[in-house]
Amino acid sequence: MRLVPINAAKESTFLAQTIYDDKGRILLAKGVKLTNSLLNRIKEHGFYCIYIIDEYSQGELDDIIKPQIRQKAIATVRATLNTCVNLEDDKLNKFERKKIEKRSQQELDQIQQLAKLIVDDIFTQRDIMINLVDIKSSDNYTYNHSVNSAIMALVLGIGYGLNRNELYDLTMGVMVHDIGKMFIPQEILNKQGKLDDNEFKIVKEHVTRGFNYLRENTNMSTKVRIISLQHHEKVDGSGYPYGLKDVQIYKLSKIAAVAEVYDALTSGRPYRDPLPPNEAVEYIMGSGGRHFNMDMVKAFVKNVNPYPIGTIVYLSNNSIAVVEEINSEYILRPIVRVIKQDGRIVEPFMCDLKRESNIVIKGICYEV
């Protein structure tokens, strides 16, 4: 299977991964044969890309967590974030506030239990690698982003060598890292064009507002709260809210920063299309030492595969090829099956890019 922008998907191909709506219900099940009407339905629900199976990519890629656990985590994050907004209502009486506070704590406890469940499941896996970009619509971006970033951060944390207790805090912290965005006007968060200076100033308040909410209304650990506060700090001091530099930033926050930026870049938003995974990986690599700690970037490069099996790629020798096998030590140089050269279909043959050092992947191809 391979990832394609929704506008590049064609009739008669098959959906390779189930698509869920913004309530976590199945919108279209894996294996459905796509038609123009179904593709239009997917677009109407705000999806920017999908996974397909066609004649070039027959295999499947497994998610590192079960779909039902992912959907349960997303639903719990959604409930928690929406409940926290209710506590901001000044018209609440004492009884109502107490009731909402109790529900909020119960939901946070559920997130904590899910975070531990996910950590315990993934921690025992060997040679774990992120091969999939989760498919999300613009309608449920915030909730999916929280869960996807947490899973990504967990994998990076394992690669970095964190112990299990640190991984619990990391996963929990990233699940609630954007809780402060619930207090930012949605028309600013979803603005189509570029934010003006005042709007960006308001958006930046989400880190302090989230931190303050967790401190005042929950029993979350200090480590969890710091992740919500520092996930936009950059190691060169150009981040916010405090412009901290590398040694001043908590290590779990540094991991969270890499994970959440990667997921944000590969997600479609109302104001921009998603980046292909390879371009997002290149951005992270190019930002090492400036935005991101280099040790975190190294862990990222070892654990995130921008060219999963089935991906169709352009090569620098004017060929088009399908990724057939991953070179785990050189993930940017997989083994590929060449299917076109100089615009002409050829008898397919294998090419190991680890050995062919003069050939590089130039990008992902969506139409052959």
Secondary structure, 3 states (H helix, E strand, C coil): CEEEEHHHCCCCCEECCCEECCCCCEEECCCCECCHHHHHHHHHCCECEEEEEECCECCCCCCCCCHHHHHHHHHHHHHHHHHHHHCCCCCCCHHHHHHHHHHHHHHHHHHHHHHHHHHHHHHCCCCCCECCCCCCEHHHHHHHHHHHHHHHHHHHHHHHCCCHHHHHHHHHHHHCCCHHHHHCCHHHHCCCCCCCHHHHHHHHCHHHHHHHHHHHHCCCCHHHHHHHHHCCCCCECCCCCCCCEHHHCCHHHHHHHHHHHHHHHCCCECCECCCCHHHHHHHHHHCECCCECHHHHHHHHHHECCCCCCCEEEECCCEEEEEEECCCCCCCCCEEEEEEECCEEEEEEEEECCCCCCCCEEEECCCC
